[in-house]
Amino acid sequence: MSSIIYQGLFFLFVLLLLAVPLGWYIKEIMQGAIPKGVRFLQPIERMFYKVIGPISKKEMSAKRYAMTILLLSFFSVVLLTVLLMTQHFLPGGAAVKNLSFPLAINTAVSFVTNTNWQAYAGETTLSNTSQMFGLTVQNFVSAGVGISVLVALLRGISQVKKKALGNFWQDLTRSLVYILLPLAIVFAVLLISQGTVQSFRSGFSYHGLEGGSSWLHLGPVASQVAIKQLGTNGGGFFGANSAYPFENPTIFSNFLETIAILLIPAALIFTFGFWVKDWKQGRTIMVVSLFFLLLAFIGVAMSEYYGPEFARVLGSANMEGKEVRFGVGWSSLWSVATTAASNGSVNAMLDSFTPLGGAIPMFLMQLGEIIFGGAGSGLYGMLAFLLLAVFIAGLLVGRTPEYLGKKIEAFDIKMASLVILTPLMLTLFGAMALVLHPEVMSWLTNRGPHAFSELLYAATSLANNNGSAFGGLTADTPFLNGLGSVLMTVSRYLPIVAILFLAENMGGKKKAALSSGTLSTVSPTFVSMLIIVILVIGSLSFLPALALGPIAEFFTLN
């Protein structure tokens, strides 16, 4: 067990080592100060602006910024749905069928909202054309949208008496051209060096050991895996996701992919500190995030290592559903990284984890995907919690709530509450809708508390834009496709709109000078306060539901 803990600590050390310079680089890029080493990419940036037109040069209000995102997302869903419903007639699609409308729109909404929920097996359901020009493109764009919204919020927090939030098209273009694309190329090359497949062939036929003929699926896997991890997307090229050797061949590729899951979310925390010119503000968020992540990792690892006796194979640990080459350590680390970072990819079957080993990743999602969270979305969700903690602390000590010199008023708390409560309410609503459906038992392969855990996990994953699957639930049904589409859409865009109006309101305020009465947001006391606020909201909201699922199953097994 001690070696597993050392694995996790080494991983976090490397993550922070990479995140600091990347955080500074992202700040420079998004502020328009392009470093010399990447200025050769500026012609590509200017080309995008020419294609977009004069609108790419105008400052935007919160309303205009939000409408631009909503329109881009709407047309992205329409185009991707059409692509998936006509893929059989497109080049390279002869071996696959067109997707039904419910499955096509669910998949389109899933990838456009950075959820990447998959109710299908990618290698048998989608063509290489759909994977490359449909899903991979949205992996880039959806991550870029999240980063852009965060940057708009950082402008609002840092600027004084100015409500304009910048230009969405510039933010999106810079995040794609200078951040996501170069990183994806580097990671793709590294993955190819480890044996991850990258081919334009759809596959080839071979004779297996039993003499029968089988088809080995191939495709442009490495390029999709790189951005699925870096952009906290998570949708796999293959149905087995990153447990499949063609997606994740070696221990080193597994390490690379796990780093990629958390790299940009961790770097953005440092970007925040550099942006507001106070690295201690970023330190507060980083300490809270590391506290939850490390605690979750230790909890899952211990639960799997000291699992029930009947589940112990290959030694004392619960190895059911895990790759032998990764073991309990890397499987546990991946499970908390992917659910903390709103990524959703898996390298082990979460349905085979012990009850508490599955409950902890579920609870990380139920916190609102703020522990590192998605690309951009995780940090702006955490900042909503931080503003709420500042407001509560101010009420407790009788001081005017302020953050970075700006007063926190009723409108700010309303917008922050929308960000916090939207995924929370949608999770409970989704779980209720699934449980009450008359055909729900026919969709499940299990019964009892474990079956409820599968339903609760699915609702949690959809309503928090994670996309990971617990397993044991038939996902491709018209009802779940429709329900999932609604949950993913509302959970993604209602918080985005709230964040943009919050940013505009913060930007229009004047900045007060610090005084002896100003509440410190970098002290250990405030860090503890923020942790308590996050835990109380999460626990009060979901403890009853968790008690009916994984907690009840834990006591049943023991």
Secondary structure, 3 states (H helix, E strand, C coil): CHHHHHHHHHHHHHHHHHHHHHHHHHHHHHCCCCCHHHHHHHHHHHHHHHHHCHHHHCCCCHHHHHHHHHHHHHHHHHHHHHHHHCHHHCCCCCCCCCCCHHHHHHHHHHHHCCCCCCCCCHHHHCCHHHHHHHHHHHHHHHHHHHHHHHHHHHHHHHCCCCCCCCCHHHHHHHHHHHHHHHHHHHHHHHHHHHCCCCCCCCEEEEECCCCCEEEEECCCHHHHHHHHHHCCCCCCCCCCHHHCCCCCCCHHHHHHHHHHHHHHHHHHHHHHHHHCCCHHHHHHHHHHHHHHHHHHHHHHHHHHHCCCHHHECCCCCECCCECCCCHHHHHHHHHHHHHHCCCCCCCECHHHCCHHHHHHHHHHHHCCCCCCCCCCHHHHHHHHHHHHHHHHHHHHHCCCCEECCEECCHHHHHHHHHHHHHHHHHHHHHHHHHHHCCCHHHHECCCCHHHHHHHHHHHHHHHCCCCCCCCCECCCCHHHHHHHHHHHHHHHHHHHHHHHHHHHHHHCCCCCCCCCCCCCCCCHHHHHHHHHHHHHHHHHHHHHHHHHCHHHHHHHHC
